Amino acid sequence: MIENFVKPYLRRQLTVTREALVWKLDGLSEYDIRRPLTATGTNLLGLVKHMGTLEARYFGEVFGRPSPETLGLWQDADGSDLWVAPGETREQILDFYRRTWAHADATIDGLPLDAPGHVPWWSRSEVKLFAIMVHVLQETTRHAGQADILREQLDGRTGVMAEYEEQIDVAAREAYRAMVERAARAAAGPQS
């Protein structure tokens, strides 16, 4: 009985979070979706590419349902799924993510929550579909949160989808930020 609630709930949360991650690219230039926005090179399109690779591995290889996508061996991970080469287009990366997403959803739909899987790169490698669904949802949420911050740095846009987005009130944002800055300086004392 709980599977009738848990599996659709987790899948819906995963879908909403995937959509939020993809939405973060809307309206941005090729440069802005690809450029490194942190000291470690984190970039918006690279996050989408990474999640496509991650889902292909966890919902494919782990359950003996190899992804139709070409992937390197997990042992050979070189970080190339975290950025996008000049010859790779936005559309190619988005299509890759959506195809991987469909393959992942087929795995979710086709297996019970207690279906066994094997994650060779984990120390406790024997898993169940439930654990992988929670893990991938957590990873997707984490990277969508990173994308939130990166997008806000670029043009101030925040939120999880266009229909909930509010007009940016620059003066209100500046006043709020100034209040937070004053509180931080006060807490730090005279040395700040």
Secondary structure, 3 states (H helix, E strand, C coil): CHHHHHHHHHHHHHHHHHHHHHHCCCCCCHHHHHCCCCCCCCCHHHHHHHHHHHHHHHHCHHHCCCCCCCCCCHHHCCCHHHCCCCCCCHHHHHHHHHHHHHHHHHHHHHCCCCCEEECCCCCCCEEEHHHHHHHHHHHHHHHHHHHHHHHHHHHCCCCCCHHHCCCCCHHHHHHHHHHHHHHHHHHHCCCC
